[in-house]
């Protein structure tokens, strides 16, 4: 059974595919997701930013922004992604009754 790219993976699958020379930044699932996101956006210089986003933001917000950027033809995918995350977060805050921030799930 093939696992889709945007579905959560079991830790066993992540460790099976782990290459210590290539994936030296990965020790947790959110780091793997953040690294893949930075790679897809072509912004490996700021991979720690994507680690933090993957840890603190709901995955649905990041997936919506990722799919938006994937469909767009932008010069800077990273800038467009950050703008869209902010826009989606603002909409989610308004839906939640104006709370100051989106709650972390961890």
C-alpha positions in Angstrom: 0.0 0.0 0.0 1.5 3.3 -1.1 1.3 6.2 1.3 0.2 9.5 -0.2 2.6 12.4 0.2 0.3 14.6 2.2 -0.9 11.9 4.6 0.8 11.4 8.0 3.3 8.6 8.0 4.0 6.1 10.7 7.3 6.6 12.5 8.4 3.2 11.2 8.0 4.3 7.6 9.9 7.5 8.3 12.8 5.6 10.0 12.9 3.0 7.2 13.4 5.8 4.6 15.8 7.7 6.8 19.2 8.4 5.3 21.6 9.8 8.0 23.7 11.6 5.4 20.8 13.2 3.5 18.3 13.6 6.3 20.6 14.8 9.1 18.1 17.4 10.3 15.3 14.9 10.9 14.5 13.3 14.3 10.7 13.9 14.5 7.8 13.8 12.2 7.2 17.5 12.1 10.9 18.0 11.1 10.4 15.7 8.2 7.3 17.6 7.1 9.1 20.9 7.5 12.1 19.7 5.6 9.9 18.4 2.7 8.1 21.7 2.7 11.3 23.7 2.5 12.5 21.4 -0.3 9.3 21.8 -2.2 9.4 25.6 -1.9 13.1 25.8 -2.8 14.0 27.5 0.5 16.4 25.2 2.2 18.3 28.2 3.7 15.3 28.7 6.0 14.4 25.1 6.9 14.3 25.8 10.6 11.4 28.2 9.9 9.4 25.4 8.3 10.3 23.1 11.2 8.7 25.7 13.5 5.7 26.2 11.3 5.2 22.4 11.1 5.4 22.1 14.9 3.2 25.0 15.9 0.6 25.4 13.2 -2.3 23.0 12.4 -1.4 20.8 9.4 -4.6 21.8 7.6 -3.5 25.4 7.4 -0.1 24.4 6.0 -1.6 22.0 3.5 -4.0 24.6 2.2 -1.2 27.1 1.7 1.0 24.4 0.2 -1.6 23.5 -2.4 -2.2 27.1 -3.2 1.5 27.7 -3.9 1.7 24.5 -5.8 -1.0 25.7 -8.2 0.4 29.2 -8.6 3.3 30.2 -10.9 5.2 32.5 -8.6 8.8 33.8 -8.7 9.2 33.3 -4.9 7.2 30.3 -3.7 8.4 30.8 -0.1 7.0 34.4 0.1 3.7 33.3 -1.4 3.5 30.4 1.1 4.1 32.7 4.1 1.6 35.2 2.8 -1.0 32.5 2.4 -0.4 31.0 5.8 -1.0 34.4 7.4 -4.1 34.9 5.4 -5.5 31.4 6.2 -4.6 31.9 9.9 -6.4 35.3 10.0 -9.6 33.6 8.5 -9.3 30.8 11.1 -9.0 33.3 13.9 -12.1 35.1 12.7 -14.0 31.8 12.6 -12.9 30.9 16.1 -14.3 34.1 17.5 -11.3 36.4 17.4 -8.9 34.4 19.6 -5.4 35.8 19.6 -3.8 32.8 18.0 -4.5 29.4 16.6 -4.1 26.8 19.3 -1.3 24.3 19.0 -2.3 20.6 18.9 0.7 19.5 20.9 
